[in-house]
Amino acid sequence: MIFAEGNRFPCPVKQRRFPDGRPERTCGAVAHTARGGLACGMTKLDALLPTAETPAARRGRPPKSKATGTGETRELILDAAEDLFSKHGFYGVTIREVAREAGVDTALVHYYFGAKRGLFDAVFLRRAEVWNNERVDAINRYARDSGPGGMTLEGLLEAFLKPPFEWSQKGGPGWKHYAALVAQTNANPAFGGETMARYFDPAIRRLIELIKEVLPEAREVDLYWAYHNLSGALTLTLGETGRLDRLSSGLCRSGDLESACDYMVRFASAGFRAVCVTPKAG
């Protein structure tokens, strides 16, 4: 009689022999027979318990020293959230789904972004800064370099509209996801107005200031209504919903963003003039 190694309590094991007379032996930290079975008194759970050499994996918040150096993980989470939010909206996505899409633990998402609204705001801000900085730079540059003839409405609106169209056209899938997300948010009655105001209003106010220079007689109320109509057309177009394709029976393509930008510049310029310029009597 021998005692099996690795059991919580030693138990007698009847020694068995192979057909050639060699005895089976137990070895290692877990008691297995030479034929690969578990020794007496052991369960499969006992065999799976971690040993001192292989500590159990830990869940939860990562050590700060690691988290602060993992910018790639943060971006991975933002990309996954952006994709899901753009397809299902804010209320149709859970933190667990974002974590699964990104291939990380839910605790990491909470660690970097807190609650779901914090994650959504981080997604929204990341590309809004790029869009708006480029748009403001473009219209300021146009105003500065417009030459003796001064600014035109078409030139000003083209400078303002081209950056988001170009990013959606050439920036890769992430920018298309973001454009769709902006379109959803702009039409969201629960928090769309507050979110769009927070991230986009400074750039829009600068545009309206410059339009006032082109249309000095325009009333402020008319300028805001004109931009409101442009805003809806812009976000719907950048969302590339395919609606235009079906409506035109394929004559127009919603993914033809170069043509879309050209049409929008002309349409918006005519719209601002129609709304903001009062015809002179006589």
C-alpha positions in Angstrom: 0.0 0.0 0.0 1.3 3.5 -0.9 0.0 7.0 -0.4 -0.9 9.1 -3.4 0.9 12.5 -3.6 -1.0 15.8 -4.0 -4.2 14.7 -2.3 -5.6 17.0 0.4 -5.7 13.9 2.7 -3.5 10.9 2.0 -5.5 7.8 1.0 -4.5 4.3 0.4 -4.1 3.3 -3.2 -3.8 -0.3 -4.3 -0.7 -0.5 -6.4 -1.4 -1.8 -9.9 0.9 -3.4 -12.4 1.2 -3.3 -16.2 0.9 -6.6 -18.2 4.7 -6.9 -18.3 4.9 -6.7 -14.5 6.1 -3.1 -14.1 4.3 -1.2 -11.3 2.3 2.0 -11.9 3.7 5.0 -10.1 2.5 8.3 -8.9 4.5 11.4 -9.5 4.4 15.2 -9.5 2.4 17.7 -7.4 -1.0 16.1 -8.5 -1.5 12.4 -8.2 -1.9 10.8 -11.6 -1.4 7.2 -12.5 1.0 6.2 -15.3 -2.1 5.6 -17.5 -3.2 9.3 -17.1 -6.1 8.8 -14.5 -6.6 10.8 -11.3 -5.5 9.2 -8.1 -7.9 8.0 -5.4 -9.7 10.8 -3.6 -9.0 13.5 -6.3 -11.6 15.4 -8.3 -11.1 17.2 -11.6 -11.5 20.5 -9.7 -8.5 19.5 -7.5 -6.4 18.9 -10.6 -7.3 22.3 -12.0 -6.5 24.2 -8.8 -3.5 26.5 -9.4 -0.2 25.6 -7.8 2.3 28.0 -6.2 4.2 28.2 -9.5 1.1 29.1 -11.6 -0.9 31.8 -9.7 -4.6 32.3 -10.6 -5.5 35.0 -13.1 -6.9 38.1 -11.4 -9.8 40.2 -12.7 -10.6 43.8 -12.0 -8.7 47.1 -12.2 -5.2 46.8 -13.6 -2.2 48.2 -11.7 -1.8 51.9 -12.4 1.7 51.5 -13.7 0.4 49.3 -16.5 -2.8 51.2 -17.2 -1.2 54.6 -17.8 1.1 53.1 -20.4 -1.6 51.3 -22.4 -2.8 53.9 -24.9 -3.3 51.3 -27.5 -5.8 49.5 -25.2 -7.7 52.8 -24.6 -7.9 53.4 -28.4 -9.1 49.8 -28.9 -11.9 50.4 -26.5 -12.8 53.7 -28.2 -12.8 52.1 -31.6 -15.1 49.3 -30.5 -17.5 51.6 -28.7 -17.6 54.0 -31.7 -18.5 51.1 -34.0 -21.3 49.8 -31.7 -22.7 53.3 -30.9 -22.8 54.2 -34.6 -24.9 51.1 -35.4 -27.1 50.8 -32.3 -27.2 54.2 -30.7 -26.3 55.1 -27.1 -29.2 53.2 -25.5 -28.6 50.1 -27.6 -25.1 49.3 -26.4 -23.9 48.0 -23.0 -20.4 48.3 -21.4 -20.2 44.5 -21.6 -20.8 44.5 -25.3 -18.1 47.1 -25.8 -15.6 45.0 -23.7 -16.4 41.9 -25.7 -16.0 43.7 -29.0 -12.6 45.2 -27.8 -11.5 41.9 -26.3 -10.9 43.3 -22.8 -12.4 42.9 -19.4 -15.3 45.1 -18.5 -13.3 46.4 -15.6 -10.8 48.0 -18.0 -13.6 49.9 -19.7 -14.8 51.3 -16.3 -11.2 52.0 -15.3 -10.6 54.2 -18.3 -14.0 55.8 -18.9 -16.2 55.3 -15.8 -19.9 54.9 -16.7 -21.3 54.5 -20.2 -21.9 58.2 -20.7 -18.2 58.9 -20.0 -17.3 56.4 -22.6 -19.7 57.9 -25.1 -18.3 61.4 -24.4 -14.8 60.2 -24.9 -15.7 58.7 -28.3 -17.5 61.9 -29.4 -14.6 64.2 -28.3 -11.8 62.2 -29.9 -12.7 63.0 -33.5 -14.7 66.2 -32.8 -11.5 68.0 -31.9 -10.0 67.0 -35.3 -13.0 68.0 -37.3 -13.5 71.3 -35.6 -9.9 72.4 -35.4 -9.5 71.8 -39.1 -12.7 73.6 -40.0 -11.9 76.6 -37.9 -8.3 76.7 -39.3 -9.7 76.4 -42.9 -12.2 79.3 -42.6 -9.8 81.5 -40.8 -7.2 80.9 -43.5 -9.7 81.5 -46.2 -10.8 84.8 -44.5 -7.1 85.9 -44.3 -6.1 84.9 -47.8 -9.2 85.7 -49.7 -7.6 88.6 -51.6 -8.8 92.0 -52.8 -12.2 90.7 -53.8 -12.9 89.5 -50.3 -14.7 86.4 -49.2 -17.6 84.8 -51.0 -20.3 82.6 -49.4 -19.4 79.7 -51.6 -15.7 79.9 -50.7 -16.4 80.2 -47.0 -18.8 77.3 -46.9 -16.5 75.1 -49.0 -13.7 75.7 -46.5 -16.0 74.8 -43.6 -17.5 71.7 -45.2 -14.5 70.1 -46.9 -12.7 68.7 -43.7 -15.5 66.4 -42.5 -16.2 65.2 -46.1 -12.5 64.5 -46.7 -12.1 62.6 -43.4 -15.2 60.5 -44.2 -13.9 59.9 -47.7 -10.3 59.0 -46.9 -9.9 58.5 -43.2 -11.0 54.8 -43.0 -13.9 53.0 -41.4 -13.5 54.7 -38.0 -14.4 58.1 -39.6 -17.4 56.6 -41.3 -18.6 55.2 -37.9 -18.1 58.6 -36.4 -20.0 60.4 -39.1 -22.9 58.0 -38.6 -22.7 58.6 -34.8 -22.8 62.4 -35.3 -25.9 62.0 -37.5 -27.7 59.9 -34.8 -26.7 62.3 -32.0 -27.8 65.4 -33.9 -31.3 63.9 -34.2 -31.4 62.6 -30.6 -34.0 64.6 -28.6 -32.8 63.2 -25.2 -29.2 64.6 -25.2 -28.4 65.4 -28.8 -28.7 69.2 -28.4 -26.5 69.3 -25.4 -23.9 67.1 -26.9 -23.7 68.9 -30.2 -23.6 72.2 -28.5 -20.7 71.2 -26.2 -18.5 69.9 -29.0 -19.5 71.8 -32.1 -20.8 75.2 -31.2 -17.5 77.1 -31.0 -16.7 76.2 -34.6 -20.2 77.0 -35.9 -20.2 80.4 -34.1 -17.0 81.3 -35.8 -18.5 80.4 -39.2 -21.5 82.6 -38.5 -19.3 85.5 -37.6 -17.6 85.3 -40.9 -20.9 84.8 -42.8 -22.0 88.1 -41.2 -19.1 89.8 -43.0 -20.2 88.4 -46.3 -23.9 89.2 -45.6 -23.7 92.3 -43.4 -27.4 93.0 -43.6 -28.5 89.5 -42.5 -30.5 89.3 -39.3 -29.0 87.0 -36.6 -32.2 85.0 -36.3 -32.0 84.3 -40.1 -28.4 83.2 -39.9 -29.1 80.6 -37.2 -32.2 79.2 -39.0 -30.1 78.9 -42.2 -27.4 77.1 -40.4 -29.9 74.8 -38.7 -31.1 73.6 -42.1 -27.5 73.1 -43.2 -26.6 71.1 -40.1 -29.4 68.6 -40.7 -28.4 68.2 -44.4 -24.7 67.8 -43.5 -25.1 65.1 -40.8 -27.6 63.1 -42.8 -25.4 63.2 -45.9 -22.3 62.1 -43.9 -24.3 59.3 -42.4 -24.4 57.6 -45.9 -27.6 55.8 -45.1 -28.3 54.7 -48.7 -31.6 56.6 -48.7 -30.5 58.7 -51.7 -29.5 55.6 -53.7 -33.0 54.1 -53.3 -34.9 57.4 -53.9 -33.0 58.0 -57.1 -33.1 54.4 -58.2 -29.3 54.3 -58.3 -28.9 57.6 -60.2 -27.1 59.1 -57.2 -24.9 57.4 -54.6 -24.8 58.5 -51.0 -21.2 57.3 -50.8 -20.2 59.8 -53.5 -19.0 62.3 -51.0 -17.0 64.4 -53.4 -20.2 65.2 -55.4 -22.1 65.5 -52.1 -19.8 68.2 -50.9 -20.0 70.1 -54.1 -23.8 70.0 -54.2 -24.0 71.0 -50.5 -21.8 74.1 -51.0 -24.0 75.4 -53.8 -27.3 74.4 -52.0 -26.3 76.0 -48.7 -25.0 79.2 -50.3 -28.3 79.7 -52.2 -30.2 78.8 -49.0 -28.3 81.4 -46.9 -29.0 84.1 -49.5 -32.7 83.1 -49.8 -33.2 83.2 -46.0 -30.8 86.1 -45.0 -31.0 88.6 -47.8 -34.2 90.7 -47.9 -35.1 91.7 -51.5 -35.0 95.4 -52.1 -38.3 97.0 -52.8 -39.0 98.6 -56.2 
